[in-house]
Amino acid sequence: MKIALDPFMHRHLSLEKLPSKVAELGYEWIELSPRGDFLEWFKAPRVFPDRINAFRKALNDANVGIASLLPMYRWASNDEEERKTAVRHWRRAIEIAVELGVDTMNSEFGRGPHPDKGTCYCCHTGSMIEACEDAWWRSIEDLVPIFEKEGINLHIEPHPEDWVETLQPSVDLIRTVNSPRVRFLYCTPHTFYFGDDTVAMLRECADVLAHVHIADTFNHKASSGLRYIINPPGSSARVHQHLNIGQGEVPWDDFYRTLAEIGFDGIMTACVFAWEEKADESGRFMRGEMQRYLDQYFK
């Protein structure tokens, strides 16, 4: 199992300084999420040979590896030019993974077109879901042969506000892709969007599960929907959070016990975003807590 850190809260550090910080916090692996000087959100990668070489040297010097690269592109946009652009960015990101010797990439199902392209996508109203799914399938048809040719794994997660944000149909979509390279990512801070029964959900996705994100969150559906209070009343805004373990309501004993029961042996990434002012403290705490649960249940 690879225990990784998503260093989003440390994105102020240069790429060259990032690996040593990750090692300092107790991790041997990075899950590199979008950042402006590498895989920027939705835009073409800002990567060139000198940058790759310097980053590779920093990784080697710190004895830290890249467990996964996390690009975010609009591959589910129903604007065909935007979707084709996203696929082009994906192709370059795959080339970068190959150059770095990285065997895994992960991303989200996607939220459709940029709002400037037309009607803003908002999945919980039901708008554009069918068009976004059709677009995503076109992108998958373009990209999966490349992942298979290059020997790169693709781990996909549903996300709140994606065109799919629940465990199902996400898991069946991945099964329908029918590629050994395409697997499921279970993100614990999205637990209460996925469904209600953590144990049942982990067992249901066990055959395609390859990656988990670790952070806590509140059950936004609990306490008559008042775990989070949003003003003004009637606002369509919805909330989820990425907190330290123990600061929310994810049932961690159930989660880790079930992971052990189903024989999980993939990537486990700490992905807390709520404490930038305490990023070092959070990173160390999460590494210790993940190890404590692993020692308890993976025997």
VOGU-3710 file (C-alpha; in Angstrom, 3 decimals, decimal comma):
1> mkialdpfmh> 0,000/0,000/0,000  1,188/3,520/-0,846  0,465/6,165/1,822  0,512/9,541/0,083  -0,064/13,209/0,822  -2,006/15,583/-1,383  0,144/18,696/-0,733  -2,482/21,225/-1,843  -2,128/23,107/1,454  1,614/23,423/0,700
11> rhlsleklps> 1,208/24,698/-2,862  3,027/27,914/-1,916  6,230/25,861/-1,906  8,144/25,461/-5,162  8,151/22,066/-6,843  11,798/21,678/-5,864  11,013/22,210/-2,158  7,857/20,120/-2,069  9,374/16,598/-1,843  11,511/17,430/1,208
21> kvaelgyewi> 8,474/18,908/2,958  6,452/15,763/2,233  9,260/13,616/3,647  9,518/15,864/6,701  5,827/15,227/7,415  6,374/11,455/7,339  5,280/10,473/3,817  7,132/8,593/1,102  4,612/9,396/-1,633  2,951/12,458/-3,168
31> elsprgdfle> -0,393/12,634/-4,917  0,272/15,743/-6,988  -2,954/17,720/-7,339  -3,377/20,741/-9,650  -1,002/23,651/-9,134  -0,224/26,643/-11,308  3,350/25,611/-12,168  2,614/22,054/-13,246  -0,859/20,618/-13,960  -2,973/23,756/-13,684
41> wfkaprvfpd> -6,750/23,527/-13,211  -8,439/23,072/-16,628  -5,506/24,568/-18,573  -2,653/23,112/-20,553  0,167/21,662/-18,423  2,882/24,212/-17,668  5,660/21,670/-17,875  8,950/21,685/-19,786  12,177/19,618/-19,619  14,051/21,788/-17,109
51> rinafrkaln> 11,075/21,761/-14,741  10,665/17,993/-14,980  14,384/17,415/-14,443  14,522/19,693/-11,404  11,430/18,082/-9,882  12,758/14,589/-10,528  16,034/15,476/-8,813  14,186/16,897/-5,787  12,109/13,722/-5,535  15,190/11,527/-5,698
61> danvgiasll> 17,067/13,633/-3,146  14,145/13,369/-0,691  13,538/9,672/-1,437  9,904/10,501/-2,246  7,876/9,089/-5,141  4,790/10,239/-7,006  1,951/7,838/-6,241  -0,384/9,628/-8,624  -0,823/12,725/-10,778  -4,219/14,427/-10,473
71> pmyrwasnde> -5,218/16,446/-13,557  -8,535/18,319/-13,729  -9,837/18,988/-17,240  -13,307/19,539/-18,709  -13,525/16,110/-20,333  -17,283/15,907/-19,635  -18,116/19,202/-21,334  -20,935/19,086/-23,872  -19,158/21,899/-25,718  -17,230/19,761/-28,188
81> eerktavrhw> -14,322/22,171/-28,673  -13,899/22,428/-24,908  -14,018/18,642/-24,579  -11,443/18,166/-27,351  -9,187/20,699/-25,629  -9,516/18,728/-22,388  -8,549/15,516/-24,173  -5,524/17,270/-25,666  -4,469/18,395/-22,173  -5,010/14,848/-20,899
91> rraieiavel> -2,729/13,498/-23,628  0,052/15,845/-22,567  -0,485/15,007/-18,889  -0,126/11,304/-19,729  3,150/12,068/-21,523  4,351/13,862/-18,382  3,425/10,857/-16,234  5,464/8,628/-18,541  8,430/11,040/-18,405  8,320/10,964/-14,591
101> gvdtmnsefg> 7,879/7,186/-14,385  4,455/7,567/-12,738  2,078/4,655/-13,263  -1,173/6,169/-11,908  -3,338/9,213/-12,556  -6,612/10,127/-10,876  -9,372/12,606/-11,525  -13,093/13,292/-11,149  -15,999/12,519/-13,456  -16,279/16,261/-14,115
111> rgphpdkgtc> -18,766/19,098/-13,908  -19,514/19,790/-17,537  -18,762/23,004/-19,445  -17,305/26,201/-18,112  -20,180/28,486/-17,036  -19,134/31,017/-19,698  -19,969/28,424/-22,356  -23,678/28,612/-21,607  -26,118/27,493/-18,952  -24,231/26,801/-15,737
121> ycchtgsmie> -24,216/23,126/-14,879  -25,787/22,254/-11,540  -26,131/18,522/-11,052  -28,637/18,506/-8,206  -31,211/20,204/-10,453  -30,754/17,437/-13,006  -29,574/19,791/-15,770  -27,172/18,561/-18,446  -26,449/15,187/-16,825  -27,195/13,210/-19,992
131> acedawwrsi> -25,155/15,549/-22,214  -22,216/15,441/-19,787  -22,260/11,667/-19,597  -22,280/11,402/-23,389  -19,324/13,787/-23,564  -17,440/11,850/-20,885  -17,885/8,614/-22,835  -16,435/10,251/-25,952  -13,413/11,305/-23,924  -13,043/7,854/-22,405
141> edlvpifeke> -13,099/6,303/-25,875  -10,311/8,686/-26,894  -8,147/8,219/-23,804  -8,434/4,649/-22,521  -6,431/3,174/-25,434  -3,625/5,610/-24,536  -3,707/4,647/-20,859  -3,570/0,989/-21,856  -0,749/1,526/-24,352  1,360/3,489/-21,860
151> ginlhiephp> 0,616/1,215/-18,883  -0,925/4,041/-16,847  -3,751/3,433/-14,377  -6,682/5,870/-14,222  -8,603/6,157/-10,935  -11,866/8,109/-11,093  -14,032/9,535/-8,300  -17,502/11,041/-8,271  -17,506/14,489/-6,702  -20,251/16,732/-5,320
161> edwvetlqps> -21,555/18,762/-8,272  -20,232/16,332/-10,879  -22,718/14,939/-13,353  -22,519/11,855/-11,169  -21,813/12,270/-7,449  -23,015/8,984/-5,944  -21,447/5,537/-5,643  -23,885/4,286/-8,225  -23,871/4,662/-11,145  -20,166/5,593/-10,773
171> vdlirtvnsp> -19,026/2,050/-10,029  -21,061/0,551/-12,859  -19,752/3,183/-15,280  -16,199/2,114/-14,443  -17,130/-1,540/-14,850  -18,695/-0,692/-18,216  -15,434/0,889/-19,408  -14,150/-2,654/-18,935  -10,448/-1,840/-18,790  -8,069/-3,188/-16,151
181> rvrflyctph> -6,469/0,259/-16,186  -9,617/2,139/-15,111  -10,549/1,802/-11,445  -12,598/3,509/-8,730  -11,463/6,079/-6,150  -13,472/6,252/-2,902  -13,173/9,726/-1,370  -14,147/9,621/2,314  -15,030/13,336/2,643  -17,666/12,668/-0,034
191> tfyfgddtva> -19,078/9,720/1,909  -22,442/11,329/2,609  -22,896/12,256/-1,046  -22,017/8,715/-2,123  -24,658/7,125/0,094  -25,427/6,281/3,711  -23,808/2,925/4,538  -20,000/2,995/4,442  -19,563/-0,748/4,952  -22,066/-1,674/2,246
201> mlrecadvla> -20,593/0,835/-0,204  -17,018/-0,394/0,250  -18,128/-3,980/-0,235  -20,093/-3,007/-3,330  -17,126/-1,346/-5,013  -14,450/-3,808/-3,809  -13,845/-5,346/-7,239  -12,852/-2,002/-8,799  -11,517/-0,102/-5,762  -7,878/0,968/-6,128
211> hvhiadtfnh> -7,550/4,294/-4,331  -8,970/6,047/-1,266  -8,823/9,681/-0,165  -8,728/10,234/3,581  -10,305/13,269/5,247  -13,236/13,742/7,591  -16,497/15,559/6,985  -19,898/16,178/8,538  -23,025/14,401/7,351  -24,748/17,323/5,655
221> kassglryii> -28,014/15,371/5,632  -28,090/14,871/9,418  -29,814/16,960/12,106  -32,656/17,855/9,745  -30,091/19,134/7,259  -28,642/21,569/9,803  -25,122/20,183/10,263  -24,165/23,155/8,128  -26,356/26,261/8,204  -26,382/28,309/5,011
231> nppgssarvh> -27,869/31,759/4,673  -30,047/33,036/3,172  -32,642/30,279/3,676  -33,400/28,481/0,459  -29,910/28,930/-0,966  -28,971/26,250/-3,485  -25,416/26,103/-2,104  -24,303/22,761/-0,702  -21,348/22,056/1,546  -18,730/19,388/2,083
241> qhlnigqgev> -15,372/19,684/3,805  -11,989/17,943/4,046  -11,130/17,865/7,761  -8,646/16,006/9,938  -9,710/12,537/11,043  -11,953/12,854/14,088  -13,308/16,305/13,270  -16,334/15,011/11,394  -18,652/12,024/11,223  -17,032/9,508/8,870
251> pwddfyrtla> -17,201/6,123/10,670  -13,476/5,419/10,619  -13,517/2,063/12,397  -16,100/0,763/9,937  -14,107/2,213/7,039  -10,724/0,720/7,909  -12,141/-2,581/9,134  -13,982/-3,038/5,838  -10,961/-2,021/3,766  -9,004/-4,769/5,502
261> eigfdgimta> -11,813/-7,295/4,989  -11,955/-6,653/1,227  -8,158/-6,857/0,927  -7,510/-3,269/-0,145  -3,887/-2,724/-1,180  -3,916/0,427/-3,297  -3,157/4,115/-2,782  -4,279/5,869/0,413  -3,981/9,648/0,269  -4,385/12,219/3,029
271> cvfaweekad> -6,326/15,091/1,467  -7,180/17,638/4,148  -7,800/21,159/2,809  -9,334/22,960/5,798  -6,228/23,953/7,759  -3,768/25,859/5,575  -2,618/27,842/8,611  -1,761/24,505/10,293  -0,730/22,513/7,235  2,350/20,882/8,785
281> esgrfmrgem> 0,488/19,915/11,936  -2,392/18,496/9,917  -0,093/16,497/7,641  1,759/14,897/10,545  -1,464/14,180/12,411  -3,067/12,521/9,391  -0,025/10,336/8,753  -0,093/9,146/12,351  -3,827/8,489/12,400  -3,799/6,576/9,124
291> qryldqyfk> -0,995/4,403/10,420  -2,803/3,833/13,708  -5,881/2,515/11,911  -3,773/0,421/9,537  -1,921/-1,153/12,457  -5,232/-1,886/14,170  -7,098/-3,480/11,273  -4,513/-4,618/8,683  -2,852/-7,465/10,551
//
